[in-house]
Each structure stands twice: as C-alpha cells, then as structure tokens.
Amino acid sequence: QVRLVESGGGFVQPGGLLRLSCAASGNSYSIHSMGWYRQAPGKERELVARINSGGVTTYPGSLKGRFTISRDNAKNTVYLQMNSLRPEDTAIYYCRVLTGVGGSLEVWGQGTLVTVSS
C-alpha cells in the first residue's frame, strides 16, 4: 500500500519561505505524476503544482514564479519550494501521487498546514 509522508509546513511571516517535502513508500509501480494541492478554510482544494515522471511541471498562473516543484525519483520524493509567501497562501497543503498501472491509482497525503501571518 502506498504511503505518503509530508513535512515542512509551519508558521512563517509574509515574505518568508518554506519548503515542503512528500516521500512516497510502499509503491509497487512507478510513480507517474506527483503534485501539491492546497485547501484554504471555506475554499475548494486547488492545484498548486504538479510534475510528471519526465520532469514536466504545471503551475496555475497565479502561483507561477513564487512556487517551484521538483522531484527526486530515486527517493520517490516531491518538493515544493515556496517563496515570497503571502497571507492568502495559508492553507493545508496536500501531496498527491498517481501510481499503479498507467497512473490509475490516486493517493493523497494527510496534509500539512502552512500559516502565513504577521
């Protein structure tokens, strides 16, 4: 059974930075896409960034330039570098992985809280 362990969340002041990590274990198949989503209070979960097995990245336009996703395939780990954080970035950040045959298995992490406040 695939297990995701997230780390790196916390409290930061506006303009600060954080780096999230998500390590996958227990997977019998290759990991296809790895990504980060977030959900703020009262809002729907939204894409933050994702990266496929070839290293191609996708960002929503609003976050491009401040956030950078990367992955270490040897460690089955995906990272999210978040710079110039704003109060509106406050949310629970979830790691999501597609694995299984053809990436048909979707696995979510438990989430890590990021709070940006002065």
C-alpha positions as MATLAB code, in Angstrom:
seq = 'QVRLVESGGGFVQPGGLLRLSCAASGNSYSIHSMGWYRQAPGKERELVARINSGGVTTYPGSLKGRFTISRDNAKNTVYLQMNSLRPEDTAIYYCRVLTGVGGSLEVWGQGTLVTVSS';
ca = [
       0.000    0.000    0.000;
       1.363    3.399   -0.992;
       2.002    5.768    1.868;
       2.813    9.468    1.619;
       4.593   11.339    4.385;
       4.560   15.111    4.171;
       6.738   17.506    6.101;
       7.871   21.094    6.123;
       4.732   23.010    6.951;
       4.608   25.604    9.674;
       4.248   29.250   10.535;
       6.004   31.941    8.534;
       5.754   35.697    8.216;
       4.710   37.337    4.948;
       7.594   37.398    2.520;
       9.120   34.311    4.075;
       9.757   30.935    2.560;
       9.074   27.284    3.278;
       9.970   24.005    1.635;
       7.530   21.112    1.721;
       8.529   17.508    1.165;
       6.463   14.446    0.406;
       8.011   10.999    0.399;
       6.210    8.007   -1.079;
       6.801    4.486    0.112;
       5.286    1.075   -0.387;
       4.599    1.553   -4.079;
       4.976   -1.463   -6.303;
       4.551    0.516   -9.508;
       6.352    3.520  -10.867;
       5.125    6.901   -9.756;
       3.697    8.957  -12.556;
       2.585   12.428  -11.556;
       3.425   13.982   -8.196;
       1.816   17.176   -7.096;
       0.753   19.586   -4.427;
      -2.723   20.896   -3.802;
      -3.995   23.206   -1.109;
      -7.226   23.942    0.630;
      -7.865   27.138    2.499;
     -10.712   27.468    5.034;
     -14.018   27.737    3.241;
     -12.498   27.157   -0.168;
     -12.188   24.231   -2.522;
      -8.998   22.286   -2.922;
      -6.886   23.707   -5.733;
      -3.804   22.731   -7.676;
      -0.565   24.336   -6.553;
       1.885   22.490   -8.785;
       2.488   19.092  -10.305;
       5.353   17.350  -12.026;
       5.291   14.265  -14.175;
       7.802   11.461  -14.366;
       9.676   13.281  -17.098;
      10.054   16.416  -15.043;
       7.474   18.499  -16.869;
       5.851   20.912  -14.442;
       2.466   22.587  -14.315;
       1.535   25.630  -12.271;
      -1.591   27.720  -12.165;
      -0.811   31.173  -13.482;
      -1.350   32.845  -10.130;
       1.473   30.900   -8.459;
       3.991   30.738  -11.234;
       7.245   32.383  -10.209;
       6.838   32.100   -6.458;
       6.485   28.335   -6.097;
       8.770   25.685   -7.561;
       8.087   21.966   -7.628;
      10.788   19.356   -8.049;
      11.171   15.646   -7.520;
      13.838   13.112   -6.711;
      12.831    9.926   -8.473;
      15.442    7.856   -6.668;
      13.862    8.841   -3.355;
      10.252    8.911   -4.587;
      10.054   12.383   -3.090;
       8.498   15.573   -4.327;
       9.357   19.023   -3.016;
       7.618   22.371   -3.092;
       9.738   25.454   -2.594;
       7.514   28.368   -1.643;
       8.981   31.863   -1.714;
       7.553   35.308   -1.030;
       4.714   33.786    0.933;
       1.545   35.789    1.418;
      -1.261   35.505    3.965;
      -3.511   34.165    1.207;
      -1.160   31.188    0.855;
      -2.359   29.988    4.252;
      -3.893   26.563    3.746;
      -3.479   22.870    4.288;
      -1.145   21.583    1.604;
      -1.712   18.069    0.328;
       0.601   15.859   -1.633;
      -0.980   13.784   -4.407;
       0.609   10.942   -6.318;
      -0.538    8.947   -9.314;
       0.862    5.445   -9.426;
      -0.336    1.981  -10.385;
      -0.917    0.757  -13.904;
      -0.937    3.790  -16.162;
      -1.135    6.072  -13.164;
      -4.616    4.827  -12.345;
      -4.112    4.838   -8.584;
      -4.502    8.189   -6.858;
      -3.007    8.583   -3.393;
      -3.274   11.623   -1.115;
      -1.161   12.601    1.839;
      -2.602   13.655    5.167;
      -1.832   17.309    4.602;
       0.493   19.788    6.224;
      -0.591   23.188    7.489;
       1.073   26.336    6.221;
       0.227   29.560    8.040;
       1.438   32.903    6.741;
       0.832   35.720    9.163;
       2.499   38.658   10.791;
];
